[in-house]
């Protein structure tokens, strides 16, 4: 590969030019200034005397020259894009010739400045190429190419070919060389119909010395490679990568184009990358399954951008993206807004798509989502299994209609018609794929470990714009010890920030851990931690979750972490990549609590004392600082009244709802609860050595000596090199819905933290529903209705726990009350309830000590009658 040079002919062509006449004028003017004695004498006179009116007149003489050098490039761009198209006339007869002439007319006056003027307008290109490179590297290579033998009978490796459709100037290829060496590919083909742009591409290739990069001036919708014409390769499944960078919206026969891409892409390892503008709106179940609900734009934005771009021959109708997501399997998709003018009003919608052939084998992930996750409800007809065509009739697919090569003929129709009866008994035709088992959800095409169980985006998920908890506020070491968690356990636990789940996996390696949270952002945090353990080295992992910041998080996210993340999680972290720019632990709702605490310490003048207690070497020193300096701040009247005793603050910053406040208020006042919680902590263990919970709250970050076990080097290596994380399945749903999807007797422990404190109390005289009764939020109800039901009803969850737990299995919870009201509901269901620990006599029940009690309910008999 040739060494890149800083200054080349192609680089010089991209600079603003003032033309031959302008150059002559500059040379003449300079010569005159240097040789004219009159001007020299005038300059000496100006130097010795006060400035004359020339001081004010000279800038006006130089202004036109300055403006020309600065505005030549944008003026040429504006003229060619917004003025010239209105005067262009095509005399060509065929549609293809007309399209080619239109492209060449449009770009002929700006081909040399195309790259320099599109850097701000065409966002997402680097992101698409980085994603594609990361996913190509993440795939395992076959030992031999199927059906291929060398001259001695040896296997021949799979030839890797990348085709960049509508590649124009070759910018994509040069940029890809930064993320994946071009030597990775045996051949690269840049295909475009516009000769002015291809001239720039040829110059770029020559300047860089690339030997495996070739330019073809062809129509992208029926392109033909030399290997196909020579018979060296069968076109079907011969391409490793296909990319389209802002070209899909400019190619008229897009059905034909995408059908062709699907045919020639390697069905098992081929990847397709697309970045383009869009104006799609709500697409129903399909969008909820793919995870693109965030792509909705307003009706005004849809109308405006479609009209605006149509002036330049760019078609933003939703049908192009819809057919792309229907024809190809989605691996990653991200919806962004291009704010290139730094304006809240002008934000052009664009998307990044990484996909594969829907013929790709997805049996491994299907098994993971059903058998391994124990998810009886995992596959259904709600969009996760069989995609429905976004068009009333299937597009034409015959070779004659598209002028395709005969070798690419698909044969029989790739569609079948399902006949159904609609209203008034009329017949409704629904187009579906023949291979009905082909999944639609990107969860099924996941390249690496499948931790996340598929879910549909619901309106209730839109309420969770970010995470509530940035760290887990329960002591998992106590859970492992007092609950005797071991390798034979099948556990259901609340996800929170995933710290507890990772500790269980590291300390006990249970057979299965179901991590459950209704807030998808909490699942995104767990996914990010699992991906970082697998993909990063320890130093990067520590910077992210020990320090809470990483200067190159956005780059790591796409280039290293993305193959391990679900599409939902990747899109979330790309949109929220600034959470790691300063301090991740100061983000989310829990981050507000840390920020306000720092403000309170500063205003109270104890900031230095907070630093001292974080570095205290003994318990005595720590307790002295607490009592004399910090305790008066926490128990101050204004702190209790405005914050710790304020239901709004407790809910939005600490995640404590009113029902939970009522639980601890039944045992005393807010001040009593704060004293019982915080007073034992300084006397328990030093923050700097062991109590990483409070160290994080006071210090804003962990230290190497005081942090969760998975953040220590030995813990990180054990999780990275072992199989403990394979047991984790992350569910984005309510506890009740996940329990309903699990088989009878399949769990040994259910750890629900403090979630039961959130329910509205039930009158003790109310009987439990019978096991044959169907909860009103089952069947066809929405998750919103389910959540509303759960806010006022706990009984169905207890009944499901009884069914799912094995004999001797336990449901475990913590409570803000010493004896919570719902103990009676467990006993009524047949559980044997006992306390693990109750906070009394000023003693702490664990290193957090935030809850007044710790309970378990054991299943001692079979199902209720």
N, C-alpha and C positions, 0 to 999 in steps of 0.2 A: 504494500500500500504506500502510495506516494506521500511524502511529508508535506503537511499543509504549510503554505506560505502566507505571510501577513499581508502582502501586497501582490496582487495578480491582475492580469488583464481584465478578468471578469469583475474583480472588485472595483477597478478604476471605472468600469463602465457604469457602475451604479451611482457614481458621484454626480452631483449637479453639474451641468455643463452650461457655459454661457455662449458657446458657438464661436466660429472663426472670426466673425466681425467683432464680437466682444473682446476676443483675445487681442486683435490688432489695435483696438482702441486703448486697451490697458497698456500694451507695449509702447504705443506712441505717447501716451500721457506720461508714462514713467520716464521715457527718454527725454521728453521736454523738460520735466522737472529737474532731472539730473544735469542737463547741459545749459539750460537757459540762465544767463548771468542776471537778467532782469528779475527773474523769480528768486535767485539766490540773494540778490541785494534786498528784495522785498522781505524775504524771510529774516535777514539780519536786522532790518529796520523794525520788524515786528518783535524781534527778540529784545531789542534795546528800548522800545517805547511801549506805552500802554496799548492793549489790543484795540484795533479799529473795528469797523463794521464787518470786516472780513471774517472775524471770529464767528459772527452769527450767520454769514452768508455761505461759508464753506461747507457746513453740514448739509445744506440743501443741494449743493453740487454733488456731494458724495452719496446722498441718500438713494437716488435711483440705482446706482451701481450696487450698493449694499442690498437693496431690496431684490434686485435681479438675482444676485448670487444666492440669496436666502430663499426666494420664492419661486425660482425656476422649476424646481422639482414638484412642489405641490400644485403649481399652476398647470404644469403639463398633465399631472395626474387628474386634476379637476376637469380639464378640458376633454381628455380622452374618455373619462368615465361619465360625465354629466352633460357634455355639450355635443361631442362628436356623434354619439349614437343616434341623435335626432336627425342627422343629415346623411347617415349611411344608407346606401341603397345597394341591394343585391340583385344581380342579373342572372344568377345561376338557376338552373331548372330543378335538379333533384334536391330533396330535403337535406341530404347529407352535405352536398356541395354548398347549399345555402347556409347551413350551420357552420361549416368550415370557413366560408367567406366572412360570416359575421364575427367569428372569433378573431380571425386575422385582422379584420378591419378595426376591431375594438382594441387589440393589444399591439398593433403595429407601431403606434406612436409612444408606447410606454413599456415595451418589453424589457428595455435595459434598466428601467427603474422599478420594475414590478416588485422585487424582493424588498427594496428599501421602503416602499410605500405601503406594503401589506403587513408589516410586522405588528402594527397596533390593531389593524382591522381584523386580521384572521387569527384570532386567539384560539388556543387549544391544540394547535398543531404539534407543539413540543410535547404536550401532555399525551396526545394520541401515540406519538412515536415512542415515548418513554414506556407507556403501557404495553405497546406491542412488543418492544424489545424485552421487557421484563417477563412477559408471558411466553415469548418464544424460548427464552433461556430456562424458564421454569419447567418446560416440557421435557420428558425423557425421550431420548432418541432410540428408534428401533435398531437392532443389531444389523439387520439386512433389509433391503427393500423387498417387499412382498413380490414373489414371482421373478426376481432378478438374480442372475448368476453371472459371475465373471468368467473370463476365458479358461480358468482352471477349475471352474465349479465353485469358486468362492463367492460369498455374498457381496453384493454391491450396495453401498450405502445410499440412502434416500437422497436424491438430488434436491437441493433447497433453492427454490426460485421465488423471488419477490417481484411483483408487478405493481407499479405505482400508476394508477389510472388517473388521467388528467393531471400528471405530475408537473407540467409546465416547465419551469426553469431548473428543475432538479434540486430545489431547496430542501425538500424532504429527504432526499438521499444524502446530501451533505450533513444535515442535522442528525440523521439516524446514525451516521458514523461516530458521533459522540457517545451514543448510548449502546450501540452494538456494532462491533467492527464489520465493515462491509465484506470482509473476507469470510464471515459466517455464511454468506450466500454464495452458491455456485454461479448464479446469474441474477442480475437485476435488470428489469426492463422498465423504462420510463415511456409511457404511452400517452400521446396527446395528439390533437388534431390541428393545433395552432403552430405554424412554422416559426413565427417571430419568437415565441417563447422557447421553442425547441432549439433555436439558434443559441440562445443564452445557455440552455442546458448542455449543448455540445461543447461550448467554450468552457463551461465549468468542469465537465468531465475531462477534457483535454488538459486543463490547468492542474487538476488534482491527480492526474495520472491513473485513474481507475481503469482497470482492464476488464472487470466483470460487469460493468455498467453499460447498457446499450439503450439507444433511443430509437423508438418506432413511431412514425407518424401514421397513426391509425385511428379509426373510430373505436372508442372504448367499448361500445356495446357489442362489437363483433371482432375484437382483437384476436390475432393469431400469432403465436410465437414461432420462431424458426425451428425449435425442437419438435413442434407439432407437425410442421410442414415436412420436415425431413424424416419423420417417423421414429425419431429417437425416443420420444415420450408419448404416451397415451394422454390426450388432453384431460381426461377425467381424473380428478384428484391429483394433478401434477404440481400444483402451486402450494408453497409453504405459507406465503403471505400475500395479501392484496390490500392496498391502501387507497383511499380516496380522500383527498384534502380539499374541501370546499369545491368539489367537482360533481358530486352526486346531484346537487341542485341545479347544475348547468347542462346536464346530459339529457336530452329529450326522451329517448326510449329507455327509461329507467327500469321498467319491468324486465326488458330484454337484458339489460346490463346486470341486474342482480341475479337473474336466473343463470346467466353465464358464469358469474362469480361462484355461485353455489355449485355448479357442475365441475369447475376446474379446481376448486379448493380441495386440498387433502382432507378427507372426511374425519381423520383422527388427529392430525396435528396442524392442519391449516388454520390460520387466523386471519381475520379481516378487521382492518382498522378504518374508521370513518370519522371525520370531523366536518361539521357543516352548520350552517344556520338552520333554524327551524321556527315554526309558528304553531306547533301542535297544541291542542287543548286536551280536555279529559278524554281518555280512551277506554274507560270502564275497567273490567276485571283484568284485561291484558296489561294495562299500565300498573295496576296494583300488584300483579305477579312479578313483573319485570323490575319494579321498583322505580318507576319513572313518574310517579305522581307529581313530583316537583317540577315537571316540565310544563305544566299548564301556564299559559300566558293569557293576558286579558284580551277581550275582543278587540279593543282599540289597537293594542300592540300587534295583534295578528293581522288586522286590516292594514295598518300603517306599513309594517315591514314587508308584507307581501306586495303592496303597491310600489313601495320604494325600490325594492330589489328587482322587480319585474322590468323596470326601465333599463337595466343592464342585462336582461336575459337570464336572471337568476330566479328559479321557481321555488318558492318556499311552501308550497301546498303540503299539507300534512301527509298526503298519500305516499310520498317518497320515503319518509322515515317510517311510516306505518308498514310499508311493504318490506323495508329493510329488517325491521324487528320481527316481522312475520316469517320472512324467508330464511333468515339466519338465526342461529341460537345466540342469545345474549350472554356474554361473559361479564362484561363491565359496561356500564353506561353512566354518564355524568352530564347533567344539565347545568350550564353556566350562563352568565350574563356578561357581555363584553362592554365594560364601561370605559371605552377607549378615550372618551373626551372628559373623563372624570366628572360626569354629570349624573345626577340621580334620575334624570328624565331619559337620556339616550343610553339605553342598555340593550344591546342586540342579543337576542337569545341564540345560543349555540349549544351543540351537544358533542360529546365524545363517545364513540361506540367501539367496543372490541367484541367481536363475535366469532362464531365458528359454524361449520356445517351442522345442520340438525340431524345429520346421520351419525354424528359422533356418539360413541358408546358411552352411555350415562348409567350403566347398570350398577357401578360401584356406589355412586352417590344415591341412587334410588334405594339401594339396600341400607345405606347409612341413615337415610331419612325415615325408613320404615322399621326395619328389624333392629338396628343398633340403637336408634332413638326411641324404640318402643312406641312409635307414633302411629296408632291405629287410624287416626284421622288425616295422616300426612298427605295422602293422594286423594284428590277429589276432582270434580268437574268444574271447579271455580277458577280455572285458568292456569293451574300449575301443571297440568298434564297434557291436554290437547288444545292447541291454539286454534282460535276461530279466525278465519280470513277476514281482514278488514274491508273486503270488497264483496258486493252482492253476487258477483260471478267471478270465477277464477280468470286471471289474465291468460291470453293466448300463450301456448307453449310449444307450438309446432316449429320445426326448423325452417319451414318455408316462410312462415310469417316474419321471422326474425333474420332470415338469410344467414343461418348458422352453418357451421361445418357439419357435414353428415355424421362425423364421429362423435358429435356432442348431442345427438338425438337422444332424448330421454326415453323414447319408446312410448308406452301407454301413458295416459294422463296421470299426473301426479296427485290427482284429487279424486275424491269420491263424494257423493251427495248423500247426506243423512236426511231421510224423509221424516218429518215430524208433523204433528197436527197442532195448529194454532187456534186462535179464537174463531168461533163460528165454523169450526171443523175444516178450515182451509188448510191446504198442504203448504208447509214451510220448508224451503230448501236451505240447509246449513252446510257450508263448505268446510271440510276439515281435511287434515292430512291422512293419507292412507296409513302411514306408520303412526297410528294413534298413540303409541307409547312414547313418541318424541316429546320430551319435556319442553316447556316454554320458559320456566323460571330460570334465572341465571344461577340459582343455587345448584341446579343439576349439572351445569357445565363447569363447576368449580375445579380448578386445576390441581390444587393442593388439598390439605386436610379439610374435611367438611365438618366444621364445628357448629355452624349455624343451621338450625332447622328452618325450612322455608316458611315464609309468612306473607300474607297479603297486606299491603298498606291500607290502613283504614283511616277514617276521619279522626278517630280517637288518637291515633299516633301523631297527628298534626299538632296536638296540644303539647307534645313534648319536643320543644324546639332545641333543647339541649339536655344535658344530664342533670340529675338532682344531686347525686353523690359522686364525688371524684375519688373517694377512697371508702373502704368498708369500715363501718363503725361498730363492728362486733369482733370479739377476740376469738379467732378461729383455733388458736392453740388450745384454749379451754374446751372448745367443741370436740376436738380430736381426743383429748384426754378423758373428759367426763362422759362422752357418748361412746367411747371405745370404737371410733371409726376405723375400719380395717379394709383389707383388699377385697373382701367378699361383699361389701356393702353396695347397695344401689340407692343413691341419694338424690333427693330433690331439694334444691336450695334456691333462695332468692339470689339473683345475679349481683345486685348492687353494683360495685365497681370491679367485681371479679376477684378481689384479694382473697376472700374466703374460699372461693372455688379453687384457686391456684394453690392455696395452702393445703386444702384437703388432698388435692392430687399429689402434691409433693410429699406430704407427711404420711399419708396412708395408702395412696394409690388405689382408691376404691374402683370397683368394676365399672360403675357408671355414675356420672354426675349430671343430673338435669338442672341446668341453670335457667331460672325462669324470671322474666321481668316484663311488665307491660310496656315500659318505656324502652323503645328501640335503641335510644342513645346509650343506655346502660349496657345493652348487648354489644354495641359498637366498641365500648371501652374494653370489654372482655376480649372481643375479637382482636382488637389492636394489640393487647398484651400477648395473646397467644401467637399472633403473627410475628410480633417483634422477637419473641423468644426463639422462634424457628428461623427467622431471616437475618437477624442482626447479630453483631458481636456484643460482648458484654458492655463495652464502653458506651456504645450508642444506646443500648437498653437502659443503662443507668442514667444517662443524660435525660432520657425521655421520662422515666418514671421515678427516678431518685431525685434528680434536680428539678424535674417538672418542665424542662425546656430543652430544645434542641435547635441549633441554628440552621440545620438543613433538613428539618422534618418533612417539608413538602417534597423535597427531592427523594428522601428515603421512602416516603409513602408510595410514590409511583414506581420508582426503580427497583425497590427491594421488597416492600411489604405487600404490594397490590396482589400478587398471585395467591397470597394466603388469605386475603380478605374477600368477603362476599361483596357483591356489587353495591348493596345497600350501605355497608360499612365504609367501603372505599369512597363512595360519593359523599357521605357525611363528613369524613375526615378531610377530604379535599376542600369542601366548602368551609370547614372549620379549622383549617391548618394553622391559623394564628393562635390557637389555644396553646400551642407549644412554643410560641415565639418568646414569651416571657415566663409565665408560670402556669402550667396546666392546673395546679391545685387551687388557683385563684379563679378558676372558671366554673361555670355551672352555678346552680343555686347554692351548693355548699361553699363555693368560692366566695360568695357574698358574705357569709358568716366570718370567714378568715379576714376578709378586707375590713369589715366593720370592727373586728376584734383589734386589728392593728391600729385603726383610727382611735379606738377607745384607749388603747395603751399609750398612744402618742399624746392624746389630749390629757390623760391622767398623769403623764410624766413617768411612766414605768417601763418604757421601751427598753432601757438598758437592763432593767431587772428581769425582763422576759428573756433577754439574751443570756443573762447569768444563770437563770434556772435551767435553761437548755444545756448549759455546760457544767452544771453542778456535779461534783465528783462523789458526793455522799448524800444519803437520804436526809440526814440532819440538816445539811446546808440547803438542800432543795426545799424542805419543809419550812425552814426559817424564811426564805425568800417568799414563799407562797403566803404565809400567814401575815407577814409585815407589809408586803408591797402589792401583791397581785390579788389576793383574796378580797381586800376592800373594794377593788374595782369591780369584780364580778358580783359582789353582794351589795353594791351601791344602789340606792333607791332609783336613780335615773336609769341605770343599766337594767334593773329588773322590770321597771315600769315600761320603758320604751322598747326593750328588746326581749329579754328572756321570758318575761311574762306576757308578751304581746302575741296573741294567736296568729296575726298576719306574719310577723317575723318568724315565728316558730315553723310555720308551714312553708313559706317561700325560701327561707334560708337554711333551716334545719330539717325540713321534711317531716315536721311533727304536726299532724292535724289536730283539730279541736277535740275529737274523740279520745285521742291519746293524752292530751292535756287533762281531760276529765279523769282519766285513769289515775294519774299521779296526784291530782287534786283531791281525790277521795281519801288519801292518806296524809294530807297536810297541805301547806302553802307552797308557792313557787320557791320561796327562800329556803324552806325545809328541804325541798327536793335538790336544789343546787348544792346545799351544804352536804347532804348525804352522798351526792355524786362526786363532788370534787375534793372534799377534805381528806378522804383516805388515799387519794392518788399519790401525793408527794411522799407519803410514808411507805408506799408499796415497793417501788423500784425506781432507779434513776432513769430519767427521760433519755439521757444521752447514751445509755447502754442497752435499754430494753423496751421502754414504753414509747414505741414509735408512733402510736396513735396521737398522744398529746404533743409529742415533739413536732409532728407535722403541723398541727394546728398553731403552735406558738412560733415555730421556726420557718414555716412556709415550705419546707422541703425535708427530705430524709437525710440521714448521714449513713456512712458505710457501716458504722457500728450499731445503729438503731434504725432498722428498716424491716419490712416484711421479709420472710425467709426466701421468697422467690426472687427478691432483689439482691440477695447476697450471691457472690460468685459461685459458690458451691451449689446453691439452690437453682440458679440459672442454668448451670451446666447439666444438672440432673434432669431438669425439665426438657432441656434442648436435646439431650442425647437419649433420653428414655422414652417410654411409651405412655407415661402417665396422662399426658394431655389428650390422648386418643379417647379417653373415657368421657370427655366433656361434650355435652350437647346443649347448645344455647337456644332457648325458646323465647319468642317474642309474643307473649300471650299472658292471660290471667292464670293464676295457680289452678283455678277450677277447670278451665278449659284444658290445660295440660294434663291434669289428673284424669279427666274424662278420656283422654287419648291413650292412657297407659293400661296395660292388661292387669287383671286381678292378681293381687299378691306379688307384684313385680318390684316393689320398693321395700327397703328395710328401714330407711330413715327419711323423714320429711322435716327440713329445717326452715321454718318460715320467719325467722328473726322476730321482729315486733309487729308484723303486718296485721295480726289479729286485733291489736289495740285500735285499729282504724275503723272497725265495723261499728255500726250503731248497735247499742245493747238490745237484747231480745228479752222480752218478759219471761221469767222462769216458768210461768204456767203454760207457755206456748209449747205444744208437743213437737217433736221432730217429725219432718215429713217421712213417710214410709219409703223404703228403697225402690218401690215400684213407681213412685211419683216422679214425673218429669219436671225438672226445674223450668220455670217460665222463660228462661233465656237460652234454652236449648234449640233444637230444630233450626228454623230459618231466621232466627232473630239475629240482629247485628251485634258486633262487639261493643258498640256504644250502649245498647240495651243490656248486654251482659254486665258491663262495668257498673251501670246504674243499679242493677239488681244486686251486685256484690257489695255495694256501699251500704246496703241495709239488710243483707242476709248472709249469715255465716253457715247455716245448717247444712246446705248442700255441699259445701267444701268439706265439712267434717265427715259427711256420709261418704264422699268420694275417697277421703283419706282412709277410712275404714275398709273400703273395698280394695284399694290399691296396695295397702300395707300387707306384708306377710305376717303370719302369726309371730308375735314377739317384736314386730316392727314398732317404731316410735315416731310420733309427731312431736317436734321440739320447738319451743318458742321462748322469747324473752318478752317481758312486759314492764311498762312503766308503773303498774300497780303491783303491790305485794301479793295480792290474791285477785287476779283478774276475773271479771264477771263470767267469761265464757268457759271457765272450768266446768261449770254445771252442764254446758251443752255437750262437752266431750264425755262426761260421766253418763249423761242421758243416752248417748249413742253406744255405750258399752265399753269405752276406754277406761283403763286404770290410770288415773292421774296422780302424779307425785311431783314434788318440787325437787329440783336439782340444787338450787341455792336461792336464798332470800337475803336481801341486803338488810342487815340488822346490826345494832351495837357498833356502828361506825366502821364496819368491816367492808372491804370491797369484794365483789364476787368475781371480778376479773380485772384486767389492766385498763379497761374502758370504764367499767362501773357506771354506765349510763342508765342501766335499767334496774328496777327494784327487785326483780325476781327472774328466775330461770326455771322452766317447767318442761315436763315430758308427759305424753299420754301414750300408754302402751296398749297395743291390740292383743287382747288375751283370748278372744274367741273368734269364730268365723263371722260371716255376714249376719246383719240384723234381719229379723223377719219382717 
